[in-house]
Amino acid sequence: MVMLPCPICGTDCPADWLTCPSCGWDVTPESRLAIAQQPSHLHWGRSLWQQVQRELALNQRFEAIEQRLAQLEQSPSNPDEPLEESRTISELDHPYVPLAFHLAQQDWREADDWTWQRILEVAEMDEQGWLDGDEIAAFPQGELQTLDELWYAYSEGHFGWSAQAEIWWASGADYAQFCDRVHWRSGRTWLYYDDLSFHRQAPRGHFPVLPWRKRACYGLGGLTAAETLSHWMARFPDLNPDPMIHD
């Protein structure tokens, strides 16, 4: 049987099929010819399919969080149980319930503050109040992933380090351009923390705030804000579409 890949999602389809079983696209010879002659239609179809896939993945993340939180309400886990780096979102433990609550309420300020305090606690930097490059690189992957997925899921992909990493690499790893895109800077004015947009209409990537706490142009400890963000974004190399762009 002759198999031809779907022009939209790439699924192999028998040549005599009318639609693709994966994306539902018309895969008749007439449709294939028409889309080959209209590259803009091909781009539109693929973009639409990719958007649907992203939304499905996001819904799966959110459902996993909701199911786990419901389980925790019925049977709280051991507060002394250590975190494991291999932990996934489906294994969400009770220490994250306050963050999930703040995010569910869209209380971004409380969620951001909780996230920052959690990072300092896990890194055992409560007294120091900041992390250097080596400490950021050594921050537990499981913890980072869980915090990020909570932010990403509850904001519907609007916030979280995954969202920020996409913007960071798209900005050429340039801190000023990044701040312009996430609105940590307005024109030539660097925003203070109290001036951030603590509502759902905030620009994508506006939260969480890790490289600074007082003003976007101020650093933390011995690092500039740009250096700190660069270290955090280096934890998400898979979101870098251009391997030639380095921190």
C-alpha positions in Angstrom: 0.0 0.0 0.0 1.3 3.4 -1.0 1.7 5.7 2.0 2.1 9.5 1.8 2.9 11.8 4.7 0.3 14.4 5.7 1.5 17.8 4.6 0.4 19.3 8.0 1.4 16.8 10.7 3.6 14.3 8.8 1.5 11.3 9.6 1.8 8.5 7.0 -1.6 8.1 5.3 -2.7 5.5 2.7 -2.8 7.2 -0.7 -6.6 6.5 -1.1 -7.6 8.1 2.3 -9.6 11.3 2.3 -8.5 12.8 5.6 -5.5 12.4 8.0 -6.4 10.4 11.1 -4.2 12.6 13.3 -5.0 16.1 12.3 -8.1 15.7 10.2 -6.6 17.5 7.2 -7.9 16.8 3.7 -5.2 14.5 2.1 -6.9 13.9 -1.2 -4.7 14.4 -4.3 -6.6 17.6 -5.2 -6.0 19.0 -1.7 -2.3 18.1 -1.8 -1.9 19.9 -5.1 -3.8 22.9 -4.0 -1.7 23.3 -0.8 1.5 22.8 -2.7 0.5 25.7 -4.9 -0.4 27.9 -1.9 2.5 27.9 0.5 0.7 30.4 2.8 -2.1 27.8 3.3 0.5 25.2 4.2 2.1 27.5 6.8 -1.3 28.4 8.2 -2.4 24.7 8.5 0.9 23.7 10.2 0.7 26.7 12.6 -2.9 25.8 13.5 -2.0 22.1 14.1 1.0 23.1 16.3 -1.3 25.5 18.4 -3.8 22.7 18.9 -1.0 20.3 20.1 0.3 23.0 22.5 -3.2 23.5 24.0 -3.7 19.7 24.4 -0.3 19.4 26.2 -1.2 22.4 28.4 -4.6 20.9 29.3 -2.9 17.6 30.2 -0.6 19.4 32.6 -3.4 21.3 34.2 -5.5 18.1 34.7 -2.6 16.3 36.3 -2.2 19.2 38.8 -5.9 19.2 39.6 -6.0 15.5 40.1 -2.9 15.5 42.4 -4.2 18.4 44.5 -7.5 16.6 45.0 -5.6 13.5 46.2 -3.6 15.7 48.6 -6.8 17.0 50.2 -7.9 13.5 50.9 -4.5 12.1 52.1 -1.8 14.6 53.0 1.7 13.3 52.4 4.6 13.2 54.8 6.0 16.7 55.2 9.5 15.3 55.9 9.6 13.4 52.6 12.6 14.7 50.6 12.2 16.0 47.1 13.6 13.9 44.3 15.1 15.4 41.1 13.2 12.9 38.9 9.8 14.1 40.3 7.2 15.1 37.7 4.2 17.3 37.9 1.9 14.2 38.5 4.0 13.6 41.7 3.3 17.0 43.1 3.9 17.0 46.8 2.1 19.1 49.4 4.8 21.8 49.8 3.5 23.3 46.5 -0.1 23.6 47.5 0.2 27.2 48.6 1.7 28.1 45.2 -1.1 26.3 43.4 -3.6 28.1 45.5 -2.1 31.6 44.8 -1.9 30.7 41.1 -5.4 29.4 40.9 -6.6 32.7 42.4 -4.4 34.6 39.9 -2.7 36.3 42.8 0.5 36.7 40.9 2.3 38.8 43.6 1.8 36.2 46.3 2.7 33.4 43.9 5.9 35.2 42.9 6.9 36.0 46.5 6.2 32.3 47.5 8.3 31.1 44.5 11.2 33.3 45.4 11.2 32.2 49.1 10.9 28.6 48.0 14.0 28.9 45.8 16.0 30.5 48.6 14.8 27.8 51.0 15.7 24.9 48.7 19.1 26.4 47.9 19.6 27.0 51.6 20.3 30.7 50.8 17.7 32.2 53.1 20.2 34.4 55.0 22.2 35.3 51.9 19.1 36.2 50.0 20.4 35.4 46.5 22.0 32.7 44.3 25.2 33.0 42.4 25.9 31.3 39.0 27.1 28.0 40.5 24.2 27.8 42.9 21.7 28.4 40.1 23.4 25.7 38.0 23.1 23.3 40.9 19.5 24.1 41.8 17.5 20.7 41.7 16.1 20.1 38.3 13.0 18.4 39.8 12.2 21.4 41.9 12.7 23.8 39.0 10.5 21.7 36.7 7.7 21.5 39.2 7.7 25.3 40.0 7.8 26.1 36.3 5.0 23.7 35.3 2.7 25.1 38.0 3.3 28.6 36.8 2.9 27.6 33.1 -0.2 25.5 33.6 -2.2 27.8 35.9 -1.4 30.8 33.7 -2.3 28.8 30.5 1.2 29.2 29.2 1.4 32.9 29.9 3.9 32.9 32.8 6.7 30.6 34.0 10.4 30.1 33.0 9.4 28.1 30.0 7.6 31.1 28.6 10.4 33.4 29.6 13.0 31.1 28.0 11.2 31.3 24.7 11.3 35.1 24.9 14.9 35.2 26.1 16.2 33.2 23.2 14.0 35.0 20.7 15.5 38.2 22.1 19.0 36.9 21.2 19.8 36.5 24.9 19.8 40.3 25.3 18.6 41.4 28.7 17.3 44.9 27.6 15.3 43.4 24.7 13.9 40.7 26.9 12.8 43.3 29.5 11.1 45.3 26.8 9.2 42.3 25.7 8.1 41.2 29.1 7.6 44.8 30.2 10.2 45.0 33.0 11.2 48.2 31.2 9.0 50.9 29.7 10.8 53.0 27.1 14.0 53.8 28.9 12.5 53.4 32.3 13.4 50.3 34.3 10.4 49.2 36.4 10.4 48.9 40.2 8.8 45.7 41.6 5.7 47.6 42.8 5.2 48.9 39.3 4.7 45.4 37.8 1.4 44.4 36.3 -0.2 42.0 38.9 -3.1 41.0 36.7 -3.8 38.5 34.0 -3.4 41.1 31.2 0.3 41.4 32.1 2.6 40.7 29.1 3.7 37.1 28.5 6.7 36.2 30.6 6.1 39.0 33.1 6.3 36.5 36.0 8.0 35.0 37.9 10.8 37.5 38.7 14.1 35.9 39.6 17.0 38.1 38.4 16.0 41.1 40.6 13.6 42.0 43.4 13.7 45.8 43.7 14.2 47.2 40.2 14.8 45.5 36.9 18.1 47.3 36.4 19.5 46.2 39.8 21.2 42.9 40.3 21.3 40.5 43.2 24.4 39.9 45.3 27.5 40.0 43.1 25.6 39.5 39.8 23.8 42.0 37.6 20.2 41.3 36.7 21.3 40.3 33.2 23.8 37.8 34.5 21.4 36.3 36.9 18.7 35.8 34.3 21.3 34.4 31.9 22.2 31.7 34.4 18.5 30.8 34.9 17.7 30.7 31.2 20.7 28.4 30.7 18.7 25.8 32.6 16.3 25.7 29.6 18.6 25.0 26.6 16.0 22.9 24.8 13.9 26.1 24.2 16.8 27.7 22.3 15.9 27.5 18.6 19.3 28.8 17.6 22.3 26.9 19.1 24.6 29.7 17.8 23.0 31.9 20.5 24.7 31.3 23.8 24.5 33.1 27.2 
